[in-house]
Every structure is written in C-alpha cells, then in structure tokens.
C-alpha cells in the first residue's frame, strides 16, 4: 500500500487506512511505540500498563508517615472552604 507524507501544522503526517489498522489489530487511541532506522519506521502496539495496587506501591515503604501541611496559595475564584 502506498501513501504520501503530508504537512500537518508544523509536522508531517501519514494517514493509516482503516483496513491497515484492522489487519494490525490497532484501534483509535491505543498506545503505540514508533521505532525508526535508516530506511524504515515501525509502529508496534503497546500492551496496557499494569497499574500497581496501593499495597504494591507501599510494599517497599519503610519508616513512619510524617504529616505536613502545605500552602496551596490564595483563592482565585469561587472556592468553597
């Protein structure tokens, strides 16, 4: 399949036909990795990121939690106190 690189704002773009995306099992808004070598560009699907649970995030924590207040600045709108 042939296509043309076209200007898109200050960048260039290539439109990917629907049939090409379906063949590669890619959908709109999916994360992909783009790799470039001297003569080719490869687009690879990235699997979903595994999000850590709170328990997993805190597993390596050692010590006591020290609560501190912080200043978020002066109100600028209709904040509720």
C-alpha positions in Angstrom: 0.0 0.0 0.0 1.4 3.4 -1.0 0.6 6.8 0.6 2.1 10.3 0.8 3.7 12.1 3.7 1.7 15.4 4.1 2.1 18.6 6.2 0.1 18.7 9.4 0.7 22.0 11.2 4.5 22.2 11.9 4.8 18.5 11.5 4.3 15.8 8.8 1.7 13.0 8.9 0.7 9.8 7.3 -2.9 8.7 7.3 -3.3 5.0 8.2 -6.2 3.4 6.3 -8.8 1.5 8.4 -8.1 -1.8 6.7 -4.4 -1.5 7.7 -5.3 -0.8 11.3 -7.7 -3.7 11.4 -5.1 -6.0 9.9 -2.6 -4.9 12.7 -5.3 -5.1 15.4 -4.9 -1.4 16.2 -7.7 0.8 17.4 -8.2 4.6 17.8 -6.4 6.0 21.0 -4.4 2.8 21.6 -0.8 3.4 22.7 1.9 2.5 20.2 5.7 2.6 20.0 7.4 4.1 17.0 10.9 3.0 16.1 12.9 4.4 13.2 16.0 3.1 11.5 17.8 4.5 8.4 15.2 3.3 5.9 12.1 2.3 7.8 9.6 3.3 10.5 8.0 0.5 12.6 4.8 1.0 14.6 4.2 -1.5 17.5 1.3 -1.9 19.7 2.0 -1.4 23.4 0.1 -3.6 25.8 -1.9 -1.9 28.6 0.1 -0.7 31.5 -0.4 -2.7 34.7 -1.3 -0.4 37.4 0.1 -1.2 40.9 -2.3 -1.6 43.8 -1.9 0.6 46.9 -0.5 -2.5 48.7 2.1 -3.0 45.9 3.1 0.7 46.0 3.6 0.7 49.7 5.4 -2.7 49.8 8.8 -1.0 49.8 8.0 1.8 52.1 9.9 1.8 55.4 9.5 4.3 58.2 6.8 6.4 59.7 4.5 8.7 57.7 5.0 12.4 58.8 2.0 14.6 58.1 2.8 18.1 56.9 0.5 20.9 55.8 1.3 22.8 52.6 0.2 26.2 51.2 -1.9 25.9 48.0 -1.9 29.7 47.5 -4.6 32.3 47.8 -8.1 31.7 46.5 -8.6 32.8 42.9 -12.2 32.0 42.2 -15.3 30.7 44.0 -13.6 28.0 46.1 -15.6 26.6 48.9 -14.0 26.4 52.3 
